Amino acid sequence: GNVHGVYKAGNVVLRPELLGSFQVHAGNILQSTKPLNFVFHGGSGSEKEKIDEGLSHGVVKMNVDTDTQWAYWAGIKDFYEDNELFLQGQIGN
């Protein structure tokens, strides 16, 4: 991934197989197997299969901030909706 934010499914096409090609190319030059460590920027919303493939090609860190922000927001929103009357009564107390 190399995009950030929220996208409709199918609008972003991940190509983790490229990471495998990069590893082979760098490995041939450096005489090493998987010499590169990759950071997967923009991992939010990615398919598990694509993530797994990226990991198999040397991804060692993945950023999923958008997913984290949405999960955090959903929790706050749900809490507020479940406790709205109580919370409104506490304002100013």
N, C-alpha and C positions, 0 to 999 in steps of 0.2 A: 504494500500500500504506500501511496505517497500523496494522498489527499486527506484533507481534514474537513470535519463537519458531517452533516447528515445528508445522505443521498438516497434516492429511491433505489430499491433493489434492481440490479442490472445496469445502473448508470455508471458504475465504476467496475472496470474489468481488471482484476488482479492477475498478474502473470508470474507467480512464484517460480515457474520453471526457468525464468531468466536468472534467478539467483543461482540455480544449479549450474547454468552455463558460465556465470561469472566465476563460480568456485573452480570449475574445471580449467578455465582460462588462467586464473591466478595460480592455481595449483601447478599447472604446466610450467609457468614461469618460475615459481618459487620452489618447485620440487617438493610439494606438500599436498596433503589431502585436506580439503576444507580450510584453507588458510585465512579466510575472511569471516569476520563476525558482522552480521547485519542487524540493523535496527529497523523494525517494521513500523514506519510512521503511518498513522491513519488506519489503525487496525479495527476501529469501531465498525460494527456491522459486517465484518468479513465472514465469509463462510468457513466453517470449521475445517473442511477439507483443504481450503487454500491456506489456512493458518498452519495446519499440520504439514503441508508440503513446504511452506516457508521454513518451518522449524527443521525439517529434514535437510534443508539446504544451508543451514547456518544462522538462522535468525536467533539471536540471543536475548532480544528485548523487543517488546511490542507495546506501542502506545495505544490506549483505548480510552482517552479522556472523554470523548463525546458520549460513549456508552456509560461511563461513570457519572457524568453530569446528568444524563437523563434518568439514571437509576436513583440518584440523590434527589432530583426534583420530584420524581414520582413518589418517593417516600414522604417527602415534606407535604406534597399536595394531598396525598391520601390521609396523612395524620391530620392536616388542617380540616379536610372535609369531614372526617370522623369526629372531630372535636370542635367544630366551628362555634356552636353555641357557648360552650365553656370558654373558649379562647376570647370570644367577643365580650363575655362578661368580665374577663380579667383585665381588659384594657383600662388603664388608669388606676388600678388597685395596687 
